């Protein structure tokens, strides 16, 4: 069962720390360890931000290192998280 969560414009359009828009990722297989993501949960106000530590080969589960020393937490794709990924800073002219 896939739940569709509508993002408010300020959630999607709020710039990242580098000033770029986040991308919405529906398939967790597209993510790699080291990506910085924002997970918006199915419950109102549920937000988890951090760096991907590990992800299953089939993209069904993800271990996230939460920001602000929040620890490491396991997330399941079927729980209906909307996933936003920060763009990768390449260091070649990205400011």
Helices and strands as residue ranges (DSSP letters): H 9-13, E 23-25, G 28-30, E 36-40, E 47-55, E 61-66, E 71-76, G 77-79, E 82-85
